[in-house]
Amino acid sequence: MVLAVAAAEAGARWLAPRDSTIDPARIDVRSYFTEAEIERGKRYARPQFMLGIARTAVETGALALLVRRPPLALRRLSARPVAGGAAAGAGMAIALSLPPLPLSALARHRARRVGLLTQSWGGWGVDLAKANAIGAGLAAGAGAAAVAATRRYPRSWWAPAGAGSVTIGTVLAALAPVVLDPVFNTFTPLPEGQTRADVLELAERAGVSVGDVYSVDASRRTTAANAYVSGLGPTKRVVLFDTLLDRYTRDEIRLVVAHELAHVRHRDVPRSVLYAAIVAPFAAYAVQRLSWALSPERGTPAALPALALAAGVVSAPVGLVGNRLSRAIERRADAFSLELAGAPEAFVSFERRIALQNVADLEPPWWLTALLATHPPTTERIGAAVAFAERAGG
């Protein structure tokens, strides 16, 4: 575990931006939001966070129960170990998705009450079925590969497991935009017009090949707004929520596009693959040692619950380091967008509007931001825009 966290720390320090960020000005959140807006975000976001923690606890508890008392069906699958590993992986993926369902439904009900969701319960059920089918398929492949590797390399399977996880993760990152994402949403190339012209102009000024630019029909599920970069090589794309395109001003959309172009300019998706490659062998070694401590099973489908539990335990502290790296990368992207678009007032108005639209916690506990946040908090991002404006003399 220490080796895994140390590798994550080394990778984060190596890959973290060393410049091109802005020291944010200290601001009072009440200068930008009313007490009612602050309280609304707190009442919604904090219970949602606790529900997320509870879902993780339920999933972990169910997995721990499988480790402590493996079902007889898992042992029966040992007659054909690799095929049994595939069946066990798929079965575990589906079985472990069931216990936290009531908590997920409660979180969804709360999101509907504040106006964040537009999708029907039936549509949610269809999406769950799709997600579980995809998850079961991936888990089947992982289960078969894990059993095969542990049987072929009883004491050193962590090495091929680490390499395999990076390879599969890279392939999924490249294929997800064209294979998995369209299962859930419709992606439409951004049509000719002002927004597309702005994207191409900003990309030219940023010195990047933007790839494809798409609008996604996020409004069929949510009122929240967002944008992201995904894919590798020929599948690289910038995706803008239709809720963003429909409800925000031109200057605000330009800033969001500039932020996403920063991720392209700095090759943040490939760098995330590199980070995974640095961490994977040490994390895989920790998973091997911990799984041996959790269960006497070796090289059989009955060993998969211990492997899955060990992977979850190891990924928790490693993920905390990754979150810190993510926040640093997002700060650099914010600074880049301010420099490229040169519109700090629009940046502030966008941060204010999207925080209210997404019902964000505007005064999150410091420890929550320090440990679990992948983006800087709203007040810090507004402070960066204020500092940029002051530095520019505006």
KEVOPA-232907 format. One record per residue (C-alpha): residue number from 1; residue in one letter; x negated, y, z. Coordinates in nm, 2 decimals. Each point is the difference from the previous one (the first is absolute). Layout:
N
@resi->NUM	resn->A	X->X	Y->Y	Z->Z
...
This chain:
394
@resi->1	resn->M	X->0.00	Y->0.00	Z->0.00
@resi->2	resn->V	X->-0.28	Y->0.24	Z->0.09
@resi->3	resn->L	X->-0.17	Y->-0.08	Z->-0.33
@resi->4	resn->A	X->0.32	Y->0.06	Z->-0.20
@resi->5	resn->V	X->0.07	Y->0.34	Z->0.17
@resi->6	resn->A	X->-0.37	Y->0.10	Z->-0.04
@resi->7	resn->A	X->0.02	Y->-0.08	Z->-0.37
@resi->8	resn->A	X->0.32	Y->0.20	Z->-0.03
@resi->9	resn->E	X->-0.17	Y->0.29	Z->0.18
@resi->10	resn->A	X->-0.31	Y->-0.01	Z->-0.22
@resi->11	resn->G	X->0.22	Y->-0.01	Z->-0.31
@resi->12	resn->A	X->0.21	Y->0.29	Z->0.12
@resi->13	resn->R	X->-0.30	Y->0.21	Z->0.08
@resi->14	resn->W	X->-0.16	Y->-0.07	Z->-0.34
@resi->15	resn->L	X->0.31	Y->0.06	Z->-0.20
@resi->16	resn->A	X->0.15	Y->0.29	Z->0.20
@resi->17	resn->P	X->-0.02	Y->0.35	Z->-0.17
@resi->18	resn->R	X->-0.29	Y->0.20	Z->0.12
@resi->19	resn->D	X->0.11	Y->0.33	Z->-0.13
@resi->20	resn->S	X->0.28	Y->0.15	Z->-0.21
@resi->21	resn->T	X->0.23	Y->0.03	Z->0.30
@resi->22	resn->I	X->0.15	Y->0.30	Z->0.18
@resi->23	resn->D	X->-0.02	Y->0.06	Z->0.37
@resi->24	resn->P	X->0.37	Y->0.07	Z->0.08
@resi->25	resn->A	X->0.10	Y->0.32	Z->0.18
@resi->26	resn->R	X->0.18	Y->-0.05	Z->0.33
@resi->27	resn->I	X->0.37	Y->0.07	Z->-0.05
@resi->28	resn->D	X->0.31	Y->-0.01	Z->0.22
@resi->29	resn->V	X->0.25	Y->-0.25	Z->-0.14
@resi->30	resn->R	X->0.28	Y->0.23	Z->0.11
@resi->31	resn->S	X->-0.12	Y->0.26	Z->-0.24
@resi->32	resn->Y	X->0.11	Y->-0.23	Z->-0.28
@resi->33	resn->F	X->0.28	Y->-0.21	Z->0.14
@resi->34	resn->T	X->0.29	Y->0.07	Z->0.24
@resi->35	resn->E	X->0.05	Y->-0.18	Z->0.32
@resi->36	resn->A	X->0.29	Y->-0.19	Z->-0.15
@resi->37	resn->E	X->-0.21	Y->-0.12	Z->-0.29
@resi->38	resn->I	X->-0.28	Y->-0.11	Z->0.24
@resi->39	resn->E	X->0.25	Y->-0.18	Z->0.22
@resi->40	resn->R	X->0.18	Y->-0.17	Z->-0.29
@resi->41	resn->G	X->-0.33	Y->-0.15	Z->-0.13
@resi->42	resn->K	X->-0.10	Y->-0.12	Z->0.34
@resi->43	resn->R	X->0.34	Y->-0.16	Z->0.07
@resi->44	resn->Y	X->-0.02	Y->-0.19	Z->-0.33
@resi->45	resn->A	X->-0.37	Y->-0.08	Z->-0.05
@resi->46	resn->R	X->-0.10	Y->-0.12	Z->0.34
@resi->47	resn->P	X->0.27	Y->-0.27	Z->0.04
@resi->48	resn->Q	X->-0.07	Y->-0.11	Z->-0.36
@resi->49	resn->F	X->-0.37	Y->-0.04	Z->0.10
@resi->50	resn->M	X->0.10	Y->-0.21	Z->0.31
@resi->51	resn->L	X->0.22	Y->-0.22	Z->-0.22
@resi->52	resn->G	X->-0.29	Y->-0.05	Z->-0.23
@resi->53	resn->I	X->-0.22	Y->-0.11	Z->0.30
@resi->54	resn->A	X->0.28	Y->-0.23	Z->0.12
@resi->55	resn->R	X->0.02	Y->-0.16	Z->-0.35
@resi->56	resn->T	X->-0.37	Y->-0.07	Z->0.01
@resi->57	resn->A	X->0.03	Y->-0.14	Z->0.35
@resi->58	resn->V	X->0.28	Y->-0.23	Z->-0.10
@resi->59	resn->E	X->-0.19	Y->-0.12	Z->-0.31
@resi->60	resn->T	X->-0.31	Y->-0.06	Z->0.20
@resi->61	resn->G	X->0.19	Y->-0.18	Z->0.27
@resi->62	resn->A	X->0.17	Y->-0.23	Z->-0.25
@resi->63	resn->L	X->-0.34	Y->-0.08	Z->-0.15
@resi->64	resn->A	X->-0.15	Y->-0.07	Z->0.34
@resi->65	resn->L	X->0.28	Y->-0.24	Z->0.07
@resi->66	resn->L	X->-0.08	Y->-0.18	Z->-0.32
@resi->67	resn->V	X->-0.36	Y->-0.03	Z->0.11
@resi->68	resn->R	X->0.09	Y->-0.13	Z->0.34
@resi->69	resn->R	X->0.26	Y->-0.24	Z->-0.12
@resi->70	resn->P	X->-0.06	Y->-0.08	Z->-0.37
@resi->71	resn->P	X->0.32	Y->-0.15	Z->-0.16
@resi->72	resn->L	X->-0.02	Y->-0.36	Z->-0.09
@resi->73	resn->A	X->0.07	Y->0.09	Z->-0.36
@resi->74	resn->L	X->-0.34	Y->0.17	Z->-0.02
@resi->75	resn->R	X->-0.17	Y->-0.32	Z->0.11
@resi->76	resn->R	X->0.19	Y->-0.20	Z->-0.25
@resi->77	resn->L	X->-0.14	Y->0.22	Z->-0.28
@resi->78	resn->S	X->-0.35	Y->-0.12	Z->0.07
@resi->79	resn->A	X->0.05	Y->-0.30	Z->-0.22
@resi->80	resn->R	X->-0.07	Y->0.23	Z->-0.30
@resi->81	resn->P	X->-0.20	Y->0.28	Z->0.16
@resi->82	resn->V	X->-0.03	Y->0.26	Z->-0.28
@resi->83	resn->A	X->0.36	Y->-0.04	Z->-0.12
@resi->84	resn->G	X->0.11	Y->-0.01	Z->0.36
@resi->85	resn->G	X->-0.19	Y->0.32	Z->0.07
@resi->86	resn->A	X->0.20	Y->0.17	Z->-0.28
@resi->87	resn->A	X->0.32	Y->-0.12	Z->0.14
@resi->88	resn->A	X->-0.10	Y->0.09	Z->0.35
@resi->89	resn->G	X->-0.10	Y->0.35	Z->-0.11
@resi->90	resn->A	X->0.32	Y->0.07	Z->-0.18
@resi->91	resn->G	X->0.21	Y->-0.14	Z->0.29
@resi->92	resn->M	X->-0.18	Y->0.20	Z->0.26
@resi->93	resn->A	X->0.04	Y->0.32	Z->-0.20
@resi->94	resn->I	X->0.38	Y->-0.05	Z->-0.02
@resi->95	resn->A	X->0.04	Y->-0.12	Z->0.35
@resi->96	resn->L	X->-0.20	Y->0.28	Z->0.16
@resi->97	resn->S	X->0.20	Y->0.26	Z->-0.19
@resi->98	resn->L	X->0.32	Y->-0.10	Z->0.17
@resi->99	resn->P	X->-0.06	Y->0.08	Z->0.38
@resi->100	resn->P	X->-0.07	Y->0.38	Z->-0.05
@resi->101	resn->L	X->0.30	Y->0.04	Z->-0.24
@resi->102	resn->P	X->0.24	Y->0.15	Z->0.26
@resi->103	resn->L	X->-0.26	Y->0.26	Z->0.10
@resi->104	resn->S	X->-0.05	Y->0.09	Z->-0.37
@resi->105	resn->A	X->0.37	Y->0.03	Z->-0.04
@resi->106	resn->L	X->0.02	Y->0.23	Z->0.30
@resi->107	resn->A	X->-0.29	Y->0.22	Z->-0.14
@resi->108	resn->R	X->0.19	Y->0.02	Z->-0.33
@resi->109	resn->H	X->0.32	Y->0.09	Z->0.17
@resi->110	resn->R	X->-0.17	Y->0.29	Z->0.18
@resi->111	resn->A	X->-0.16	Y->0.12	Z->-0.33
@resi->112	resn->R	X->0.34	Y->0.00	Z->-0.17
@resi->113	resn->R	X->0.15	Y->0.21	Z->0.29
@resi->114	resn->V	X->-0.26	Y->0.27	Z->-0.06
@resi->115	resn->G	X->0.06	Y->0.00	Z->-0.38
@resi->116	resn->L	X->-0.33	Y->-0.16	Z->-0.10
@resi->117	resn->L	X->0.15	Y->-0.30	Z->-0.18
@resi->118	resn->T	X->0.23	Y->-0.02	Z->-0.29
@resi->119	resn->Q	X->-0.01	Y->-0.37	Z->-0.08
@resi->120	resn->S	X->0.29	Y->-0.23	Z->0.10
@resi->121	resn->W	X->-0.04	Y->-0.29	Z->0.24
@resi->122	resn->G	X->0.06	Y->-0.23	Z->-0.29
@resi->123	resn->G	X->-0.28	Y->0.16	Z->-0.19
@resi->124	resn->W	X->-0.23	Y->-0.03	Z->0.30
@resi->125	resn->G	X->0.08	Y->-0.37	Z->0.02
@resi->126	resn->V	X->-0.09	Y->-0.05	Z->-0.37
@resi->127	resn->D	X->-0.33	Y->0.18	Z->0.06
@resi->128	resn->L	X->-0.07	Y->-0.22	Z->0.30
@resi->129	resn->A	X->0.06	Y->-0.31	Z->-0.20
@resi->130	resn->K	X->-0.24	Y->0.13	Z->-0.27
@resi->131	resn->A	X->-0.27	Y->0.09	Z->0.25
@resi->132	resn->N	X->0.03	Y->-0.33	Z->0.18
@resi->133	resn->A	X->-0.02	Y->-0.19	Z->-0.32
@resi->134	resn->I	X->-0.32	Y->0.18	Z->-0.10
@resi->135	resn->G	X->-0.14	Y->-0.03	Z->0.35
@resi->136	resn->A	X->0.07	Y->-0.37	Z->0.00
@resi->137	resn->G	X->-0.17	Y->-0.05	Z->-0.34
@resi->138	resn->L	X->-0.31	Y->0.19	Z->0.12
@resi->139	resn->A	X->0.00	Y->-0.18	Z->0.33
@resi->140	resn->A	X->0.02	Y->-0.34	Z->-0.18
@resi->141	resn->G	X->-0.31	Y->0.09	Z->-0.20
@resi->142	resn->A	X->-0.18	Y->0.12	Z->0.31
@resi->143	resn->G	X->0.10	Y->-0.31	Z->0.20
@resi->144	resn->A	X->-0.12	Y->-0.24	Z->-0.27
@resi->145	resn->A	X->-0.33	Y->0.19	Z->-0.04
@resi->146	resn->A	X->-0.05	Y->0.01	Z->0.38
@resi->147	resn->V	X->0.04	Y->-0.37	Z->0.04
@resi->148	resn->A	X->-0.21	Y->-0.08	Z->-0.31
@resi->149	resn->A	X->-0.28	Y->0.23	Z->0.13
@resi->150	resn->T	X->0.00	Y->-0.13	Z->0.35
@resi->151	resn->R	X->-0.02	Y->-0.36	Z->-0.12
@resi->152	resn->R	X->-0.27	Y->0.07	Z->-0.25
@resi->153	resn->Y	X->-0.21	Y->0.22	Z->0.23
@resi->154	resn->P	X->0.09	Y->-0.11	Z->0.36
@resi->155	resn->R	X->-0.24	Y->0.23	Z->0.18
@resi->156	resn->S	X->-0.07	Y->0.28	Z->-0.26
@resi->157	resn->W	X->0.34	Y->0.05	Z->-0.16
@resi->158	resn->W	X->-0.01	Y->0.36	Z->0.12
@resi->159	resn->A	X->-0.23	Y->0.10	Z->-0.29
@resi->160	resn->P	X->0.22	Y->-0.11	Z->-0.29
@resi->161	resn->A	X->0.30	Y->0.12	Z->0.19
@resi->162	resn->G	X->-0.14	Y->0.35	Z->0.03
@resi->163	resn->A	X->-0.10	Y->0.01	Z->-0.36
@resi->164	resn->G	X->0.33	Y->-0.14	Z->-0.11
@resi->165	resn->S	X->0.20	Y->0.25	Z->0.20
@resi->166	resn->V	X->-0.18	Y->0.29	Z->-0.17
@resi->167	resn->T	X->0.04	Y->-0.15	Z->-0.34
@resi->168	resn->I	X->0.37	Y->-0.06	Z->0.05
@resi->169	resn->G	X->0.05	Y->0.34	Z->0.15
@resi->170	resn->T	X->-0.17	Y->0.16	Z->-0.30
@resi->171	resn->V	X->0.21	Y->-0.20	Z->-0.25
@resi->172	resn->L	X->0.32	Y->0.10	Z->0.19
@resi->173	resn->A	X->-0.10	Y->0.36	Z->0.01
@resi->174	resn->A	X->-0.05	Y->-0.01	Z->-0.38
@resi->175	resn->L	X->0.32	Y->-0.20	Z->-0.08
@resi->176	resn->A	X->0.24	Y->0.14	Z->0.26
@resi->177	resn->P	X->0.10	Y->0.31	Z->-0.20
@resi->178	resn->V	X->0.10	Y->-0.20	Z->-0.31
@resi->179	resn->V	X->0.11	Y->-0.33	Z->0.16
@resi->180	resn->L	X->0.13	Y->0.05	Z->0.35
@resi->181	resn->D	X->0.11	Y->0.36	Z->0.03
@resi->182	resn->P	X->0.25	Y->-0.02	Z->-0.30
@resi->183	resn->V	X->0.18	Y->-0.28	Z->0.19
@resi->184	resn->F	X->0.13	Y->0.26	Z->0.25
@resi->185	resn->N	X->0.01	Y->0.33	Z->-0.20
@resi->186	resn->T	X->0.02	Y->0.15	Z->-0.35
@resi->187	resn->F	X->-0.30	Y->0.19	Z->-0.11
@resi->188	resn->T	X->0.04	Y->0.26	Z->-0.27
@resi->189	resn->P	X->-0.28	Y->0.18	Z->-0.18
@resi->190	resn->L	X->0.01	Y->0.37	Z->0.08
@resi->191	resn->P	X->0.17	Y->0.16	Z->-0.30
@resi->192	resn->E	X->-0.13	Y->0.30	Z->-0.19
@resi->193	resn->G	X->0.06	Y->0.32	Z->0.19
@resi->194	resn->Q	X->-0.14	Y->0.24	Z->0.25
@resi->195	resn->T	X->-0.09	Y->-0.27	Z->0.26
@resi->196	resn->R	X->-0.18	Y->-0.22	Z->-0.24
@resi->197	resn->A	X->-0.19	Y->0.30	Z->-0.14
@resi->198	resn->D	X->-0.10	Y->0.10	Z->0.35
@resi->199	resn->V	X->-0.12	Y->-0.35	Z->0.07
@resi->200	resn->L	X->-0.22	Y->-0.01	Z->-0.31
@resi->201	resn->E	X->-0.13	Y->0.36	Z->0.06
@resi->202	resn->L	X->-0.09	Y->-0.08	Z->0.37
@resi->203	resn->A	X->-0.16	Y->-0.33	Z->-0.11
@resi->204	resn->E	X->-0.22	Y->0.18	Z->-0.26
@resi->205	resn->R	X->-0.11	Y->0.25	Z->0.26
@resi->206	resn->A	X->-0.07	Y->-0.27	Z->0.25
@resi->207	resn->G	X->-0.21	Y->-0.19	Z->-0.26
@resi->208	resn->V	X->0.19	Y->-0.33	Z->0.03
@resi->209	resn->S	X->0.17	Y->-0.24	Z->-0.23
@resi->210	resn->V	X->0.34	Y->-0.01	Z->0.16
@resi->211	resn->G	X->0.12	Y->-0.32	Z->-0.16
@resi->212	resn->D	X->0.38	Y->-0.03	Z->-0.01
@resi->213	resn->V	X->0.24	Y->0.23	Z->0.19
@resi->214	resn->Y	X->0.33	Y->-0.15	Z->0.10
@resi->215	resn->S	X->0.32	Y->0.11	Z->0.18
@resi->216	resn->V	X->0.15	Y->-0.28	Z->0.22
@resi->217	resn->D	X->0.37	Y->-0.02	Z->0.09
@resi->218	resn->A	X->-0.06	Y->0.02	Z->0.37
@resi->219	resn->S	X->0.34	Y->0.18	Z->0.05
@resi->220	resn->R	X->0.18	Y->-0.33	Z->-0.04
@resi->221	resn->R	X->-0.13	Y->-0.09	Z->0.34
@resi->222	resn->T	X->-0.11	Y->0.31	Z->0.19
@resi->223	resn->T	X->0.02	Y->0.38	Z->0.02
@resi->224	resn->A	X->-0.37	Y->0.01	Z->0.11
@resi->225	resn->A	X->-0.26	Y->0.15	Z->-0.24
@resi->226	resn->N	X->-0.34	Y->-0.13	Z->-0.08
@resi->227	resn->A	X->-0.27	Y->-0.06	Z->-0.26
@resi->228	resn->Y	X->-0.29	Y->-0.25	Z->-0.03
@resi->229	resn->V	X->-0.28	Y->-0.13	Z->-0.22
@resi->230	resn->S	X->-0.01	Y->-0.38	Z->-0.07
@resi->231	resn->G	X->-0.17	Y->-0.24	Z->-0.23
@resi->232	resn->L	X->-0.35	Y->-0.06	Z->-0.13
@resi->233	resn->G	X->-0.15	Y->0.05	Z->-0.34
@resi->234	resn->P	X->0.27	Y->-0.02	Z->-0.27
@resi->235	resn->T	X->0.28	Y->-0.02	Z->0.26
@resi->236	resn->K	X->-0.10	Y->0.32	Z->0.18
@resi->237	resn->R	X->0.29	Y->0.24	Z->0.03
@resi->238	resn->V	X->0.14	Y->0.30	Z->0.20
@resi->239	resn->V	X->0.35	Y->-0.06	Z->0.12
@resi->240	resn->L	X->0.24	Y->0.28	Z->0.11
@resi->241	resn->F	X->0.33	Y->-0.06	Z->0.18
@resi->242	resn->D	X->0.30	Y->0.13	Z->-0.19
@resi->243	resn->T	X->0.10	Y->0.16	Z->0.34
@resi->244	resn->L	X->-0.32	Y->0.20	Z->-0.02
@resi->245	resn->L	X->0.06	Y->0.11	Z->-0.36
@resi->246	resn->D	X->0.36	Y->0.10	Z->0.06
@resi->247	resn->R	X->-0.03	Y->0.19	Z->0.32
@resi->248	resn->Y	X->-0.33	Y->0.18	Z->0.01
@resi->249	resn->T	X->-0.13	Y->0.31	Z->-0.17
@resi->250	resn->R	X->-0.25	Y->0.00	Z->-0.29
@resi->251	resn->D	X->-0.29	Y->0.12	Z->0.23
@resi->252	resn->E	X->0.08	Y->-0.26	Z->0.26
@resi->253	resn->I	X->0.00	Y->-0.28	Z->-0.26
@resi->254	resn->R	X->-0.33	Y->0.13	Z->-0.14
@resi->255	resn->L	X->-0.15	Y->-0.03	Z->0.34
@resi->256	resn->V	X->0.12	Y->-0.36	Z->0.05
@resi->257	resn->V	X->-0.13	Y->-0.09	Z->-0.35
@resi->258	resn->A	X->-0.34	Y->0.17	Z->0.09
@resi->259	resn->H	X->-0.01	Y->-0.21	Z->0.32
@resi->260	resn->E	X->0.05	Y->-0.32	Z->-0.19
@resi->261	resn->L	X->-0.25	Y->0.10	Z->-0.26
@resi->262	resn->A	X->-0.25	Y->0.04	Z->0.28
@resi->263	resn->H	X->0.04	Y->-0.38	Z->0.07
@resi->264	resn->V	X->-0.07	Y->-0.06	Z->-0.37
@resi->265	resn->R	X->-0.30	Y->0.23	Z->0.00
@resi->266	resn->H	X->-0.16	Y->-0.15	Z->0.30
@resi->267	resn->R	X->0.09	Y->-0.36	Z->-0.11
@resi->268	resn->D	X->0.18	Y->-0.07	Z->0.33
@resi->269	resn->V	X->0.17	Y->-0.32	Z->-0.12
@resi->270	resn->P	X->-0.33	Y->-0.16	Z->-0.11
@resi->271	resn->R	X->-0.16	Y->0.12	Z->0.32
@resi->272	resn->S	X->0.27	Y->-0.17	Z->0.20
@resi->273	resn->V	X->-0.10	Y->-0.32	Z->-0.17
@resi->274	resn->L	X->-0.36	Y->0.06	Z->0.09
@resi->275	resn->Y	X->0.10	Y->0.06	Z->0.36
@resi->276	resn->A	X->0.18	Y->-0.33	Z->0.00
@resi->277	resn->A	X->-0.30	Y->-0.17	Z->-0.15
@resi->278	resn->I	X->-0.22	Y->0.13	Z->0.29
@resi->279	resn->V	X->0.24	Y->-0.11	Z->0.27
@resi->280	resn->A	X->0.13	Y->-0.33	Z->-0.14
@resi->281	resn->P	X->-0.29	Y->-0.24	Z->0.07
@resi->282	resn->F	X->-0.03	Y->0.11	Z->0.36
@resi->283	resn->A	X->0.37	Y->0.00	Z->0.05
@resi->284	resn->A	X->0.03	Y->-0.35	Z->-0.15
@resi->285	resn->Y	X->-0.27	Y->-0.12	Z->0.23
@resi->286	resn->A	X->0.19	Y->0.14	Z->0.30
@resi->287	resn->V	X->0.32	Y->-0.17	Z->-0.12
@resi->288	resn->Q	X->-0.18	Y->-0.33	Z->-0.03
@resi->289	resn->R	X->-0.14	Y->0.01	Z->0.35
@resi->290	resn->L	X->0.33	Y->0.13	Z->0.16
@resi->291	resn->S	X->0.21	Y->-0.26	Z->-0.19
@resi->292	resn->W	X->-0.22	Y->-0.27	Z->0.14
@resi->293	resn->A	X->0.05	Y->0.14	Z->0.35
@resi->294	resn->L	X->0.38	Y->0.01	Z->-0.05
@resi->295	resn->S	X->0.06	Y->-0.35	Z->-0.14
@resi->296	resn->P	X->-0.19	Y->-0.34	Z->-0.04
@resi->297	resn->E	X->0.15	Y->-0.05	Z->-0.35
@resi->298	resn->R	X->-0.25	Y->0.01	Z->-0.28
@resi->299	resn->G	X->0.05	Y->-0.02	Z->-0.38
@resi->300	resn->T	X->0.37	Y->-0.08	Z->0.02
@resi->301	resn->P	X->0.33	Y->0.19	Z->-0.05
@resi->302	resn->A	X->0.05	Y->-0.01	Z->0.38
@resi->303	resn->A	X->-0.31	Y->0.23	Z->0.03
@resi->304	resn->L	X->0.17	Y->0.28	Z->-0.20
@resi->305	resn->P	X->0.19	Y->0.16	Z->0.29
@resi->306	resn->A	X->-0.32	Y->0.04	Z->0.20
@resi->307	resn->L	X->-0.17	Y->0.15	Z->-0.31
@resi->308	resn->A	X->0.28	Y->0.24	Z->-0.05
@resi->309	resn->L	X->0.01	Y->0.11	Z->0.36
@resi->310	resn->A	X->-0.38	Y->0.04	Z->0.00
@resi->311	resn->A	X->0.02	Y->0.21	Z->-0.31
@resi->312	resn->G	X->0.26	Y->0.23	Z->0.16
@resi->313	resn->V	X->-0.21	Y->0.04	Z->0.32
@resi->314	resn->V	X->-0.32	Y->0.08	Z->-0.19
@resi->315	resn->S	X->0.17	Y->0.24	Z->-0.24
@resi->316	resn->A	X->0.14	Y->0.21	Z->0.28
@resi->317	resn->P	X->-0.32	Y->0.17	Z->0.12
@resi->318	resn->V	X->-0.15	Y->0.00	Z->-0.35
@resi->319	resn->G	X->0.32	Y->0.18	Z->-0.12
@resi->320	resn->L	X->-0.05	Y->0.28	Z->0.26
@resi->321	resn->V	X->-0.34	Y->0.08	Z->-0.15
@resi->322	resn->G	X->0.16	Y->-0.01	Z->-0.35
@resi->323	resn->N	X->0.26	Y->0.24	Z->0.11
@resi->324	resn->R	X->-0.26	Y->0.25	Z->0.10
@resi->325	resn->L	X->-0.17	Y->-0.03	Z->-0.34
@resi->326	resn->S	X->0.34	Y->0.05	Z->-0.17
@resi->327	resn->R	X->0.06	Y->0.32	Z->0.19
@resi->328	resn->A	X->-0.35	Y->0.13	Z->-0.11
@resi->329	resn->I	X->0.08	Y->-0.08	Z->-0.36
@resi->330	resn->E	X->0.34	Y->0.17	Z->0.02
@resi->331	resn->R	X->-0.17	Y->0.32	Z->0.15
@resi->332	resn->R	X->-0.23	Y->0.01	Z->-0.30
@resi->333	resn->A	X->0.29	Y->-0.04	Z->-0.24
@resi->334	resn->D	X->0.18	Y->0.29	Z->0.17
@resi->335	resn->A	X->-0.31	Y->0.22	Z->-0.03
@resi->336	resn->F	X->-0.04	Y->-0.10	Z->-0.36
@resi->337	resn->S	X->0.37	Y->0.08	Z->-0.08
@resi->338	resn->L	X->-0.03	Y->0.35	Z->0.16
@resi->339	resn->E	X->-0.32	Y->0.07	Z->-0.20
@resi->340	resn->L	X->0.15	Y->-0.13	Z->-0.32
@resi->341	resn->A	X->0.35	Y->0.16	Z->0.02
@resi->342	resn->G	X->-0.10	Y->0.30	Z->0.21
@resi->343	resn->A	X->0.34	Y->0.03	Z->0.16
@resi->344	resn->P	X->-0.02	Y->-0.01	Z->0.38
@resi->345	resn->E	X->0.34	Y->0.15	Z->0.05
@resi->346	resn->A	X->0.16	Y->-0.27	Z->-0.22
@resi->347	resn->F	X->-0.20	Y->-0.26	Z->0.20
@resi->348	resn->V	X->0.14	Y->0.13	Z->0.33
@resi->349	resn->S	X->0.36	Y->0.01	Z->-0.14
@resi->350	resn->F	X->-0.04	Y->-0.36	Z->-0.14
@resi->351	resn->E	X->-0.13	Y->-0.14	Z->0.33
@resi->352	resn->R	X->0.29	Y->0.17	Z->0.19
@resi->353	resn->R	X->0.26	Y->-0.12	Z->-0.25
@resi->354	resn->I	X->-0.12	Y->-0.36	Z->-0.03
@resi->355	resn->A	X->-0.04	Y->-0.03	Z->0.38
@resi->356	resn->L	X->0.36	Y->0.09	Z->0.04
@resi->357	resn->Q	X->0.12	Y->-0.21	Z->-0.29
@resi->358	resn->N	X->-0.18	Y->-0.31	Z->0.13
@resi->359	resn->V	X->0.10	Y->0.08	Z->0.36
@resi->360	resn->A	X->-0.36	Y->-0.01	Z->0.12
@resi->361	resn->D	X->-0.12	Y->0.02	Z->0.36
@resi->362	resn->L	X->-0.14	Y->0.36	Z->0.01
@resi->363	resn->E	X->-0.17	Y->-0.04	Z->0.34
@resi->364	resn->P	X->-0.13	Y->-0.36	Z->-0.01
@resi->365	resn->P	X->-0.20	Y->-0.13	Z->0.31
@resi->366	resn->W	X->-0.37	Y->0.05	Z->-0.06
@resi->367	resn->W	X->-0.07	Y->-0.37	Z->0.05
@resi->368	resn->L	X->0.26	Y->-0.10	Z->-0.26
@resi->369	resn->T	X->-0.17	Y->0.23	Z->-0.26
@resi->370	resn->A	X->-0.35	Y->-0.11	Z->0.11
@resi->371	resn->L	X->0.07	Y->-0.37	Z->-0.03
@resi->372	resn->L	X->0.28	Y->-0.07	Z->-0.24
@resi->373	resn->A	X->0.05	Y->0.29	Z->-0.24
@resi->374	resn->T	X->-0.12	Y->-0.04	Z->-0.35
@resi->375	resn->H	X->0.05	Y->0.38	Z->-0.08
@resi->376	resn->P	X->-0.08	Y->0.31	Z->0.21
@resi->377	resn->P	X->0.30	Y->0.14	Z->0.19
@resi->378	resn->T	X->0.21	Y->0.27	Z->-0.15
@resi->379	resn->T	X->-0.14	Y->0.28	Z->0.22
@resi->380	resn->E	X->-0.35	Y->-0.09	Z->-0.09
@resi->381	resn->R	X->0.08	Y->0.01	Z->-0.37
@resi->382	resn->I	X->0.17	Y->0.33	Z->0.03
@resi->383	resn->G	X->-0.30	Y->0.13	Z->0.20
@resi->384	resn->A	X->-0.23	Y->-0.11	Z->-0.29
@resi->385	resn->A	X->0.21	Y->0.21	Z->-0.24
@resi->386	resn->V	X->-0.01	Y->0.30	Z->0.24
@resi->387	resn->A	X->-0.38	Y->-0.03	Z->0.03
@resi->388	resn->F	X->-0.04	Y->-0.02	Z->-0.38
@resi->389	resn->A	X->0.21	Y->0.31	Z->-0.04
@resi->390	resn->E	X->-0.20	Y->0.18	Z->0.26
@resi->391	resn->R	X->-0.33	Y->-0.10	Z->-0.16
@resi->392	resn->A	X->0.13	Y->0.11	Z->-0.34
@resi->393	resn->G	X->0.10	Y->0.34	Z->0.16
@resi->394	resn->G	X->0.37	Y->-0.06	Z->-0.07
